[in-house]
Amino acid sequence: LYIKNKTGINEIIENAAQSRKNDKKWKLNRMVRLDRDILRIATTELVYREDIPVEVICNEAVKIAEKYGGDESKKFVNGVLRDIVELTRAKKVDV
């Protein structure tokens, strides 16, 4: 699903990362590769797999970031995903 829809998914991630309220704003090409890939997978699931609960998608993404990412990965992925959920599923799910 990501390959077929990568332009739209990348736009969602960048819009969320650029609209961060209290944190540093990030462009997609400036993100750590692992964090960016985790966000791509999670965003694809959020947008195209409504049968998977938001909490499951976000928890799994944050666990992967915590296990394999850098010191700030968990916090960064969690924050950007929170904004992505607001952009993609705000009307459907209350996180």
PAVEXLO-398472 format. One record per residue: residue number from 1; residue in one letter; x, y, z of N, C-alpha, C, O in turn. Coordinates in Angstrom, 2 decimals. Layout:
<atoms>
{resi=NUM resn=a n_xx=X n_yy=Y n_zz=Z ca_xx=X ca_yy=Y ca_zz=Z c_xx=X c_yy=Y c_zz=Z o_xx=X o_yy=Y o_zz=Z}
...
</atoms>
This chain:
<atoms>
{resi=1 resn=l n_xx=0.80 n_yy=-1.21 n_zz=0.00 ca_xx=0.00 ca_yy=0.00 ca_zz=0.00 c_xx=0.84 c_yy=1.26 c_zz=0.00 o_xx=0.49 o_yy=2.26 o_zz=-0.64}
{resi=2 resn=y n_xx=1.96 n_yy=1.22 n_zz=0.73 ca_xx=2.79 ca_yy=2.43 ca_zz=0.78 c_xx=3.32 c_yy=2.80 c_zz=-0.61 o_xx=3.22 o_yy=3.95 o_zz=-1.02}
{resi=3 resn=i n_xx=3.87 n_yy=1.83 n_zz=-1.31 ca_xx=4.48 ca_yy=2.12 ca_zz=-2.62 c_xx=3.46 c_yy=2.76 c_zz=-3.55 o_xx=3.77 o_yy=3.73 o_zz=-4.24}
{resi=4 resn=k n_xx=2.27 n_yy=2.24 n_zz=-3.55 ca_xx=1.21 ca_yy=2.75 ca_zz=-4.43 c_xx=0.77 c_yy=4.16 c_zz=-4.05 o_xx=0.35 o_yy=4.93 o_zz=-4.91}
{resi=5 resn=n n_xx=0.87 n_yy=4.49 n_zz=-2.77 ca_xx=0.34 ca_yy=5.76 ca_zz=-2.25 c_xx=1.40 c_yy=6.61 c_zz=-1.56 o_xx=1.06 o_yy=7.44 o_zz=-0.71}
{resi=6 resn=k n_xx=2.67 n_yy=6.41 n_zz=-1.91 ca_xx=3.75 ca_yy=7.04 ca_zz=-1.14 c_xx=3.72 c_yy=8.56 c_zz=-1.17 o_xx=4.08 o_yy=9.19 o_zz=-0.17}
{resi=7 resn=t n_xx=3.33 n_yy=9.17 n_zz=-2.26 ca_xx=3.30 ca_yy=10.64 ca_zz=-2.31 c_xx=2.34 c_yy=11.20 c_zz=-1.27 o_xx=2.70 o_yy=12.12 o_zz=-0.53}
{resi=8 resn=g n_xx=1.15 n_yy=10.66 n_zz=-1.22 ca_xx=0.15 ca_yy=11.13 ca_zz=-0.25 c_xx=0.55 c_yy=10.85 c_zz=1.18 o_xx=0.36 o_yy=11.69 o_zz=2.06}
{resi=9 resn=i n_xx=1.11 n_yy=9.68 n_zz=1.43 ca_xx=1.54 ca_yy=9.32 ca_zz=2.78 c_xx=2.68 c_yy=10.20 c_zz=3.23 o_xx=2.68 o_yy=10.68 o_zz=4.36}
{resi=10 resn=n n_xx=3.65 n_yy=10.43 n_zz=2.36 ca_xx=4.76 ca_yy=11.32 ca_zz=2.70 c_xx=4.26 c_yy=12.74 c_zz=2.99 o_xx=4.78 o_yy=13.40 o_zz=3.89}
{resi=11 resn=e n_xx=3.28 n_yy=13.20 n_zz=2.25 ca_xx=2.70 ca_yy=14.54 ca_zz=2.49 c_xx=2.03 c_yy=14.60 c_zz=3.86 o_xx=2.17 o_yy=15.60 o_zz=4.57}
{resi=12 resn=i n_xx=1.31 n_yy=13.56 n_zz=4.23 ca_xx=0.67 ca_yy=13.53 ca_zz=5.55 c_xx=1.72 c_yy=13.62 c_zz=6.65 o_xx=1.56 o_yy=14.40 o_zz=7.59}
{resi=13 resn=i n_xx=2.78 n_yy=12.84 n_zz=6.52 ca_xx=3.84 ca_yy=12.84 ca_zz=7.55 c_xx=4.50 c_yy=14.21 c_zz=7.63 o_xx=4.70 o_yy=14.74 o_zz=8.72}
{resi=14 resn=e n_xx=4.84 n_yy=14.76 n_zz=6.49 ca_xx=5.52 ca_yy=16.06 ca_zz=6.50 c_xx=4.60 c_yy=17.16 c_zz=7.04 o_xx=5.04 o_yy=18.01 o_zz=7.80}
{resi=15 resn=n n_xx=3.32 n_yy=17.14 n_zz=6.66 ca_xx=2.38 ca_yy=18.13 ca_zz=7.19 c_xx=2.28 c_yy=18.03 c_zz=8.70 o_xx=2.27 o_yy=19.05 o_zz=9.39}
{resi=16 resn=a n_xx=2.22 n_yy=16.81 n_zz=9.22 ca_xx=2.15 ca_yy=16.62 ca_zz=10.67 c_xx=3.43 c_yy=17.08 c_zz=11.34 o_xx=3.39 o_yy=17.75 o_zz=12.37}
{resi=17 resn=a n_xx=4.57 n_yy=16.73 n_zz=10.77 ca_xx=5.86 ca_yy=17.10 ca_zz=11.37 c_xx=6.10 c_yy=18.60 c_zz=11.29 o_xx=6.77 o_yy=19.16 o_zz=12.16}
{resi=18 resn=q n_xx=5.58 n_yy=19.26 n_zz=10.27 ca_xx=5.74 ca_yy=20.71 ca_zz=10.12 c_xx=4.76 c_yy=21.49 c_zz=10.98 o_xx=5.00 o_yy=22.66 o_zz=11.28}
{resi=19 resn=s n_xx=3.67 n_yy=20.86 n_zz=11.38 ca_xx=2.67 ca_yy=21.59 ca_zz=12.17 c_xx=2.81 c_yy=21.36 c_zz=13.67 o_xx=1.92 o_yy=21.70 o_zz=14.44}
{resi=20 resn=r n_xx=3.94 n_yy=20.78 n_zz=14.09 ca_xx=4.16 ca_yy=20.52 ca_zz=15.51 c_xx=4.06 c_yy=21.82 c_zz=16.29 o_xx=4.66 o_yy=22.82 o_zz=15.91}
{resi=21 resn=k n_xx=3.32 n_yy=21.81 n_zz=17.37 ca_xx=3.06 ca_yy=23.03 ca_zz=18.13 c_xx=4.24 c_yy=23.43 c_zz=19.01 o_xx=4.70 o_yy=24.57 o_zz=18.96}
{resi=22 resn=n n_xx=4.71 n_yy=22.50 n_zz=19.81 ca_xx=5.72 ca_yy=22.84 ca_zz=20.82 c_xx=7.12 c_yy=22.33 c_zz=20.51 o_xx=8.08 o_yy=22.67 o_zz=21.20}
{resi=23 resn=d n_xx=7.24 n_yy=21.53 n_zz=19.48 ca_xx=8.52 ca_yy=20.91 ca_zz=19.19 c_xx=9.11 c_yy=21.43 c_zz=17.88 o_xx=8.47 o_yy=22.16 o_zz=17.13}
{resi=24 resn=k n_xx=10.33 n_yy=21.01 n_zz=17.64 ca_xx=11.00 ca_yy=21.38 ca_zz=16.40 c_xx=10.24 c_yy=20.81 c_zz=15.21 o_xx=9.75 o_yy=19.68 o_zz=15.25}
{resi=25 resn=k n_xx=10.13 n_yy=21.59 n_zz=14.17 ca_xx=9.45 ca_yy=21.16 ca_zz=12.96 c_xx=10.45 c_yy=20.45 c_zz=12.05 o_xx=11.59 o_yy=20.90 o_zz=11.90}
{resi=26 resn=w n_xx=10.02 n_yy=19.35 n_zz=11.44 ca_xx=10.91 ca_yy=18.54 ca_zz=10.64 c_xx=10.41 c_yy=18.37 c_zz=9.22 o_xx=9.21 o_yy=18.20 o_zz=8.99}
{resi=27 resn=k n_xx=11.32 n_yy=18.41 n_zz=8.27 ca_xx=11.02 ca_yy=18.04 ca_zz=6.89 c_xx=11.31 c_yy=16.55 c_zz=6.76 o_xx=12.19 o_yy=16.02 o_zz=7.44}
{resi=28 resn=l n_xx=10.57 n_yy=15.89 n_zz=5.90 ca_xx=10.69 ca_yy=14.45 ca_zz=5.75 c_xx=12.12 c_yy=14.02 c_zz=5.43 o_xx=12.61 o_yy=13.05 o_zz=5.99}
{resi=29 resn=n n_xx=12.78 n_yy=14.74 n_zz=4.54 ca_xx=14.13 ca_yy=14.35 ca_zz=4.13 c_xx=15.18 c_yy=14.62 c_zz=5.21 o_xx=16.33 o_yy=14.20 o_zz=5.05}
{resi=30 resn=r n_xx=14.83 n_yy=15.30 n_zz=6.28 ca_xx=15.77 ca_yy=15.58 ca_zz=7.37 c_xx=15.58 c_yy=14.64 c_zz=8.56 o_xx=16.34 o_yy=14.70 o_zz=9.53}
{resi=31 resn=m n_xx=14.57 n_yy=13.77 n_zz=8.50 ca_xx=14.31 ca_yy=12.83 ca_zz=9.59 c_xx=15.32 c_yy=11.67 c_zz=9.53 o_xx=15.84 o_yy=11.34 o_zz=8.47}
{resi=32 resn=v n_xx=15.56 n_yy=11.08 n_zz=10.68 ca_xx=16.35 ca_yy=9.86 ca_zz=10.74 c_xx=15.62 c_yy=8.80 c_zz=9.92 o_xx=14.40 o_yy=8.67 o_zz=10.03}
{resi=33 resn=r n_xx=16.34 n_yy=8.07 n_zz=9.12 ca_xx=15.72 ca_yy=7.09 ca_zz=8.20 c_xx=14.79 c_yy=6.12 c_zz=8.93 o_xx=13.68 o_yy=5.88 o_zz=8.46}
{resi=34 resn=l n_xx=15.22 n_yy=5.57 n_zz=10.05 ca_xx=14.40 ca_yy=4.61 ca_zz=10.77 c_xx=13.10 c_yy=5.25 c_zz=11.24 o_xx=12.02 o_yy=4.68 o_zz=11.07}
{resi=35 resn=d n_xx=13.19 n_yy=6.44 n_zz=11.82 ca_xx=11.99 ca_yy=7.14 ca_zz=12.28 c_xx=11.04 c_yy=7.40 c_zz=11.11 o_xx=9.83 o_yy=7.20 o_zz=11.23}
{resi=36 resn=r n_xx=11.58 n_yy=7.83 n_zz=10.01 ca_xx=10.78 ca_yy=8.12 ca_zz=8.81 c_xx=10.09 c_yy=6.86 c_zz=8.31 o_xx=8.91 o_yy=6.90 o_zz=7.94}
{resi=37 resn=d n_xx=10.80 n_yy=5.74 n_zz=8.30 ca_xx=10.21 ca_yy=4.48 ca_zz=7.83 c_xx=9.13 c_yy=3.97 c_zz=8.78 o_xx=8.10 o_yy=3.45 o_zz=8.34}
{resi=38 resn=i n_xx=9.37 n_yy=4.11 n_zz=10.07 ca_xx=8.34 ca_yy=3.73 ca_zz=11.05 c_xx=7.09 c_yy=4.57 c_zz=10.83 o_xx=5.98 o_yy=4.04 o_zz=10.84}
{resi=39 resn=l n_xx=7.27 n_yy=5.86 n_zz=10.64 ca_xx=6.13 ca_yy=6.75 ca_zz=10.40 c_xx=5.41 c_yy=6.40 c_zz=9.10 o_xx=4.19 o_yy=6.50 o_zz=9.03}
{resi=40 resn=r n_xx=6.15 n_yy=6.01 n_zz=8.09 ca_xx=5.53 ca_yy=5.63 ca_zz=6.82 c_xx=4.65 c_yy=4.39 c_zz=6.99 o_xx=3.52 o_yy=4.36 o_zz=6.49}
{resi=41 resn=i n_xx=5.15 n_yy=3.39 n_zz=7.68 ca_xx=4.37 ca_yy=2.18 ca_zz=7.90 c_xx=3.13 c_yy=2.48 c_zz=8.73 o_xx=2.02 o_yy=2.07 o_zz=8.38}
{resi=42 resn=a n_xx=3.31 n_yy=3.20 n_zz=9.83 ca_xx=2.18 ca_yy=3.51 ca_zz=10.72 c_xx=1.14 c_yy=4.38 c_zz=10.01 o_xx=-0.06 o_yy=4.17 o_zz=10.18}
{resi=43 resn=t n_xx=1.59 n_yy=5.36 n_zz=9.24 ca_xx=0.66 ca_yy=6.24 ca_zz=8.53 c_xx=-0.11 c_yy=5.46 c_zz=7.48 o_xx=-1.31 o_yy=5.67 o_zz=7.30}
{resi=44 resn=t n_xx=0.56 n_yy=4.56 n_zz=6.79 ca_xx=-0.13 ca_yy=3.71 ca_zz=5.81 c_xx=-1.24 c_yy=2.92 c_zz=6.49 o_xx=-2.35 o_yy=2.82 o_zz=5.97}
{resi=45 resn=e n_xx=-0.95 n_yy=2.37 n_zz=7.65 ca_xx=-1.97 ca_yy=1.62 ca_zz=8.39 c_xx=-3.09 c_yy=2.54 c_zz=8.87 o_xx=-4.26 o_yy=2.17 o_zz=8.80}
{resi=46 resn=l n_xx=-2.74 n_yy=3.71 n_zz=9.36 ca_xx=-3.77 ca_yy=4.65 ca_zz=9.84 c_xx=-4.72 c_yy=5.06 c_zz=8.73 o_xx=-5.93 o_yy=5.19 o_zz=8.95}
{resi=47 resn=v n_xx=-4.19 n_yy=5.27 n_zz=7.54 ca_xx=-5.01 ca_yy=5.77 ca_zz=6.44 c_xx=-5.77 c_yy=4.65 c_zz=5.74 o_xx=-6.94 o_yy=4.82 o_zz=5.39}
{resi=48 resn=y n_xx=-5.13 n_yy=3.50 n_zz=5.54 ca_xx=-5.72 ca_yy=2.47 ca_zz=4.69 c_xx=-6.21 c_yy=1.22 c_zz=5.42 o_xx=-6.83 o_yy=0.35 o_zz=4.81}
{resi=49 resn=r n_xx=-5.95 n_yy=1.13 n_zz=6.70 ca_xx=-6.37 ca_yy=-0.05 ca_zz=7.46 c_xx=-7.22 c_yy=0.37 c_zz=8.66 o_xx=-6.78 o_yy=0.30 o_zz=9.81}
{resi=50 resn=e n_xx=-8.41 n_yy=0.80 n_zz=8.37 ca_xx=-9.30 ca_yy=1.25 ca_zz=9.44 c_xx=-9.75 c_yy=0.10 c_zz=10.34 o_xx=-10.35 o_yy=0.34 o_zz=11.39}
{resi=51 resn=d n_xx=-9.48 n_yy=-1.14 n_zz=9.93 ca_xx=-9.83 ca_yy=-2.29 ca_zz=10.75 c_xx=-8.83 c_yy=-2.49 c_zz=11.91 o_xx=-9.09 o_yy=-3.26 o_zz=12.83}
{resi=52 resn=i n_xx=-7.71 n_yy=-1.80 n_zz=11.86 ca_xx=-6.72 ca_yy=-1.88 ca_zz=12.94 c_xx=-6.92 c_yy=-0.69 c_zz=13.86 o_xx=-6.91 o_yy=0.45 o_zz=13.40}
{resi=53 resn=p n_xx=-7.10 n_yy=-0.93 n_zz=15.16 ca_xx=-7.30 ca_yy=0.19 ca_zz=16.09 c_xx=-6.10 c_yy=1.15 c_zz=16.12 o_xx=-4.95 o_yy=0.73 o_zz=16.03}
{resi=54 resn=v n_xx=-6.39 n_yy=2.42 n_zz=16.26 ca_xx=-5.36 ca_yy=3.46 ca_zz=16.32 c_xx=-4.34 c_yy=3.14 c_zz=17.41 o_xx=-3.14 o_yy=3.27 o_zz=17.21}
{resi=55 resn=e n_xx=-4.83 n_yy=2.71 n_zz=18.56 ca_xx=-3.93 ca_yy=2.44 ca_zz=19.69 c_xx=-2.92 c_yy=1.35 c_zz=19.36 o_xx=-1.77 o_yy=1.44 o_zz=19.76}
{resi=56 resn=v n_xx=-3.34 n_yy=0.34 n_zz=18.62 ca_xx=-2.46 ca_yy=-0.77 ca_zz=18.26 c_xx=-1.37 c_yy=-0.26 c_zz=17.30 o_xx=-0.19 o_yy=-0.57 o_zz=17.47}
{resi=57 resn=i n_xx=-1.78 n_yy=0.50 n_zz=16.30 ca_xx=-0.82 ca_yy=1.04 ca_zz=15.33 c_xx=0.22 c_yy=1.90 c_zz=16.04 o_xx=1.42 o_yy=1.74 o_zz=15.83}
{resi=58 resn=c n_xx=-0.25 n_yy=2.81 n_zz=16.86 ca_xx=0.66 ca_yy=3.75 ca_zz=17.54 c_xx=1.56 c_yy=3.03 c_zz=18.54 o_xx=2.76 o_yy=3.31 o_zz=18.60}
{resi=59 resn=n n_xx=1.01 n_yy=2.12 n_zz=19.33 ca_xx=1.82 ca_yy=1.40 ca_zz=20.31 c_xx=2.92 c_yy=0.58 c_zz=19.64 o_xx=4.06 o_yy=0.58 o_zz=20.11}
{resi=60 resn=e n_xx=2.59 n_yy=-0.10 n_zz=18.56 ca_xx=3.60 ca_yy=-0.89 ca_zz=17.86 c_xx=4.70 c_yy=-0.01 c_zz=17.27 o_xx=5.88 o_yy=-0.34 o_zz=17.37}
{resi=61 resn=a n_xx=4.32 n_yy=1.10 n_zz=16.68 ca_xx=5.30 ca_yy=2.01 ca_zz=16.09 c_xx=6.24 c_yy=2.57 c_zz=17.17 o_xx=7.45 o_yy=2.64 o_zz=16.96}
{resi=62 resn=v n_xx=5.68 n_yy=2.95 n_zz=18.30 ca_xx=6.50 ca_yy=3.51 ca_zz=19.38 c_xx=7.42 c_yy=2.43 c_zz=19.96 o_xx=8.56 o_yy=2.73 o_zz=20.31}
{resi=63 resn=k n_xx=6.94 n_yy=1.21 n_zz=20.08 ca_xx=7.79 ca_yy=0.11 ca_zz=20.59 c_xx=8.97 c_yy=-0.14 c_zz=19.65 o_xx=10.09 o_yy=-0.35 o_zz=20.11}
{resi=64 resn=i n_xx=8.72 n_yy=-0.12 n_zz=18.36 ca_xx=9.80 ca_yy=-0.32 ca_zz=17.38 c_xx=10.81 c_yy=0.82 c_zz=17.48 o_xx=12.02 o_yy=0.59 o_zz=17.46}
{resi=65 resn=a n_xx=10.30 n_yy=2.06 n_zz=17.58 ca_xx=11.19 ca_yy=3.22 ca_zz=17.71 c_xx=12.03 c_yy=3.13 c_zz=18.97 o_xx=13.22 o_yy=3.45 o_zz=18.96}
{resi=66 resn=e n_xx=11.42 n_yy=2.70 n_zz=20.06 ca_xx=12.14 ca_yy=2.58 ca_zz=21.33 c_xx=13.22 c_yy=1.50 c_zz=21.25 o_xx=14.33 o_yy=1.68 o_zz=21.76}
{resi=67 resn=k n_xx=12.90 n_yy=0.39 n_zz=20.62 ca_xx=13.84 ca_yy=-0.73 ca_zz=20.57 c_xx=15.00 c_yy=-0.49 c_zz=19.61 o_xx=16.14 o_yy=-0.81 o_zz=19.92}
{resi=68 resn=y n_xx=14.70 n_yy=0.07 n_zz=18.43 ca_xx=15.72 ca_yy=0.16 ca_zz=17.38 c_xx=16.21 c_yy=1.57 c_zz=17.09 o_xx=17.23 o_yy=1.73 o_zz=16.41}
{resi=69 resn=g n_xx=15.52 n_yy=2.58 n_zz=17.59 ca_xx=15.87 ca_yy=3.96 ca_zz=17.26 c_xx=16.85 c_yy=4.57 c_zz=18.22 o_xx=17.35 o_yy=3.93 o_zz=19.14}
{resi=70 resn=g n_xx=17.12 n_yy=5.85 n_zz=17.98 ca_xx=18.01 ca_yy=6.60 ca_zz=18.84 c_xx=17.30 c_yy=7.04 c_zz=20.13 o_xx=16.16 o_yy=6.66 o_zz=20.39}
{resi=71 resn=d n_xx=18.00 n_yy=7.83 n_zz=20.91 ca_xx=17.48 ca_yy=8.26 ca_zz=22.21 c_xx=16.17 c_yy=9.04 c_zz=22.11 o_xx=15.33 o_yy=8.94 o_zz=23.00}
{resi=72 resn=e n_xx=15.99 n_yy=9.80 n_zz=21.06 ca_xx=14.80 ca_yy=10.63 ca_zz=20.91 c_xx=13.73 c_yy=10.01 c_zz=20.00 o_xx=12.66 o_yy=10.60 o_zz=19.83}
{resi=73 resn=s n_xx=14.00 n_yy=8.85 n_zz=19.44 ca_xx=13.08 ca_yy=8.26 ca_zz=18.47 c_xx=11.69 c_yy=8.01 c_zz=19.02 o_xx=10.69 o_yy=8.34 o_zz=18.39}
{resi=74 resn=k n_xx=11.63 n_yy=7.43 n_zz=20.20 ca_xx=10.33 ca_yy=7.10 ca_zz=20.80 c_xx=9.48 c_yy=8.35 c_zz=20.95 o_xx=8.31 o_yy=8.36 o_zz=20.55}
{resi=75 resn=k n_xx=10.05 n_yy=9.38 n_zz=21.51 ca_xx=9.32 ca_yy=10.63 ca_zz=21.73 c_xx=8.91 c_yy=11.27 c_zz=20.40 o_xx=7.78 o_yy=11.74 o_zz=20.25}
{resi=76 resn=f n_xx=9.81 n_yy=11.29 n_zz=19.44 ca_xx=9.55 ca_yy=11.90 ca_zz=18.15 c_xx=8.43 c_yy=11.16 c_zz=17.41 o_xx=7.48 o_yy=11.78 o_zz=16.94}
{resi=77 resn=v n_xx=8.56 n_yy=9.84 n_zz=17.30 ca_xx=7.55 ca_yy=9.04 ca_zz=16.59 c_xx=6.20 c_yy=9.19 c_zz=17.27 o_xx=5.18 o_yy=9.35 o_zz=16.60}
{resi=78 resn=n n_xx=6.18 n_yy=9.13 n_zz=18.58 ca_xx=4.92 ca_yy=9.28 ca_zz=19.32 c_xx=4.27 c_yy=10.64 c_zz=19.04 o_xx=3.07 o_yy=10.71 o_zz=18.80}
{resi=79 resn=g n_xx=5.04 n_yy=11.70 n_zz=19.08 ca_xx=4.51 ca_yy=13.04 ca_zz=18.86 c_xx=3.99 c_yy=13.25 c_zz=17.45 o_xx=2.91 o_yy=13.81 o_zz=17.26}
{resi=80 resn=v n_xx=4.76 n_yy=12.81 n_zz=16.46 ca_xx=4.32 ca_yy=12.98 ca_zz=15.08 c_xx=3.09 c_yy=12.11 c_zz=14.80 o_xx=2.17 o_yy=12.55 o_zz=14.12}
{resi=81 resn=l n_xx=3.08 n_yy=10.89 n_zz=15.33 ca_xx=1.91 ca_yy=10.03 ca_zz=15.13 c_xx=0.66 c_yy=10.64 c_zz=15.76 o_xx=-0.44 o_yy=10.53 o_zz=15.20}
{resi=82 resn=r n_xx=0.82 n_yy=11.26 n_zz=16.90 ca_xx=-0.33 ca_yy=11.92 ca_zz=17.53 c_xx=-0.93 c_yy=12.97 c_zz=16.58 o_xx=-2.14 o_yy=13.07 o_zz=16.44}
{resi=83 resn=d n_xx=-0.06 n_yy=13.73 n_zz=15.95 ca_xx=-0.52 ca_yy=14.75 ca_zz=15.00 c_xx=-1.11 c_yy=14.11 c_zz=13.74 o_xx=-2.06 o_yy=14.64 o_zz=13.17}
{resi=84 resn=i n_xx=-0.54 n_yy=13.00 n_zz=13.31 ca_xx=-1.07 ca_yy=12.31 ca_zz=12.13 c_xx=-2.46 c_yy=11.76 c_zz=12.42 o_xx=-3.34 o_yy=11.82 o_zz=11.56}
{resi=85 resn=v n_xx=-2.65 n_yy=11.22 n_zz=13.61 ca_xx=-3.98 ca_yy=10.72 ca_zz=13.99 c_xx=-4.99 c_yy=11.85 c_zz=13.94 o_xx=-6.10 o_yy=11.67 o_zz=13.45}
{resi=86 resn=e n_xx=-4.62 n_yy=13.01 n_zz=14.45 ca_xx=-5.52 ca_yy=14.16 ca_zz=14.41 c_xx=-5.86 c_yy=14.53 c_zz=12.96 o_xx=-7.00 o_yy=14.88 o_zz=12.66}
{resi=87 resn=l n_xx=-4.88 n_yy=14.46 n_zz=12.08 ca_xx=-5.11 ca_yy=14.81 ca_zz=10.68 c_xx=-5.93 c_yy=13.77 c_zz=9.93 o_xx=-6.73 o_yy=14.12 o_zz=9.06}
{resi=88 resn=t n_xx=-5.76 n_yy=12.49 n_zz=10.27 ca_xx=-6.38 ca_yy=11.41 ca_zz=9.48 c_xx=-7.61 c_yy=10.79 c_zz=10.08 o_xx=-8.51 o_yy=10.37 o_zz=9.35}
{resi=89 resn=r n_xx=-7.68 n_yy=10.72 n_zz=11.41 ca_xx=-8.79 ca_yy=10.01 ca_zz=12.03 c_xx=-9.48 c_yy=10.80 c_zz=13.13 o_xx=-10.21 o_yy=10.21 o_zz=13.93}
{resi=90 resn=a n_xx=-9.28 n_yy=12.07 n_zz=13.19 ca_xx=-9.80 ca_yy=12.88 ca_zz=14.29 c_xx=-11.30 c_yy=12.72 c_zz=14.49 o_xx=-11.77 o_yy=12.67 o_zz=15.63}
{resi=91 resn=k n_xx=-12.03 n_yy=12.63 n_zz=13.42 ca_xx=-13.48 ca_yy=12.55 ca_zz=13.53 c_xx=-13.96 c_yy=11.14 c_zz=13.88 o_xx=-15.09 o_yy=10.96 o_zz=14.34}
{resi=92 resn=k n_xx=-13.10 n_yy=10.14 n_zz=13.68 ca_xx=-13.51 ca_yy=8.77 ca_zz=13.87 c_xx=-13.13 c_yy=8.21 c_zz=15.23 o_xx=-13.86 o_yy=7.39 o_zz=15.80}
{resi=93 resn=v n_xx=-11.97 n_yy=8.64 n_zz=15.77 ca_xx=-11.43 ca_yy=8.04 ca_zz=16.98 c_xx=-10.96 c_yy=9.13 c_zz=17.92 o_xx=-10.32 o_yy=10.10 o_zz=17.51}
{resi=94 resn=d n_xx=-11.26 n_yy=8.96 n_zz=19.17 ca_xx=-10.78 ca_yy=9.90 ca_zz=20.19 c_xx=-9.59 c_yy=9.27 c_zz=20.88 o_xx=-9.76 o_yy=8.32 o_zz=21.65}
{resi=95 resn=v n_xx=-8.37 n_yy=9.78 n_zz=20.63 ca_xx=-7.15 ca_yy=9.17 ca_zz=21.19 c_xx=-6.82 c_yy=9.81 c_zz=22.52 o_xx=-5.83 o_yy=9.43 o_zz=23.16}
</atoms>
